[in-house]
Amino acid sequence: MKRLSDDELMHLVKTGDFSAFDELYNRYRQPLRRFLFSLTWDQDASEDYLQEVFVRLFQSRERYTPAGRFSAYLFRIAKNYYLTQRRRKSRKELPWTDQRNGFRPFEDIIANERIEPEIHLMEEYRRWRIRRAIDCLPAAQKLVFVMSHFEGMKYAEIAAILGIPVGTVKSRMSVAVSKLRSFLKEDEK
C-alpha cells in the first residue's frame, strides 16, 4: 500500500478497500491535524474536525475523480468543513495555551532555560497575542495565511485548494499581513 499513489489508493477506496483508506489516513492525518489546529487553536476541535474530514472523504469516495493533486482535494474538504463550523459557532476568546494532554503547539520554539520567569510569561503572552490576531482575520485571509505560514504551502498550492487565482492568494496574504501588523501594533499601545 505504501508504494501506491494517492489516486491509486482512492481508486481502491472506491471499491471498499479499507486498508487503502487507512493508508491515506496515515499519510495525511498529521498535516491535516496541524492545519486544522492552526485554524482553530483548539486541540479537541482539530481532532474532531480531522475525523469529520475523513468521514466526508469516505462518504464522497464514489464522486472522487483525480483532477489535480489529491492533497489539494483533501485540504479543500478540511477548509470547507472549517468554514462551515466557523459560521455555526460564535467566537470565543482564545486561551493562552492549549497544553492539555501534553500538546504544545509551539514546542519547536526553543527558550533559554536561564531566562527569568517574567521573560517566559512575556513570550507566552506574545504568542497569545499573535494567535488572537490571526483568529481575528476574516476567514479568506486567515486560510491563506495559515496555509502559507503554518503549512508551508506555495501560493499555487493554496490557489488550487481554495479554487482562486494565484493573484488573489497574493492579495489576501498582503492584506492579512498588513492587518496583523496593524492589530499587533495597536495592541501594544
Secondary structure by P-SEA (a helix, b strand, c coil): cccccaaaaaaaaaaccaaaaaaaaaacaaaaaaaaaaacccaaaaaaaaaaaaaaaaaacccccccccaaaaaaaaaaaaaaaaaaaccbbbbccccccccccccccccccccccaaaaaaaaaaaaaaaaaaaaccaaaaaaaaaaccccccaaaaaaaacccaaaaaaaaaaaaaaaaaaaaaaac
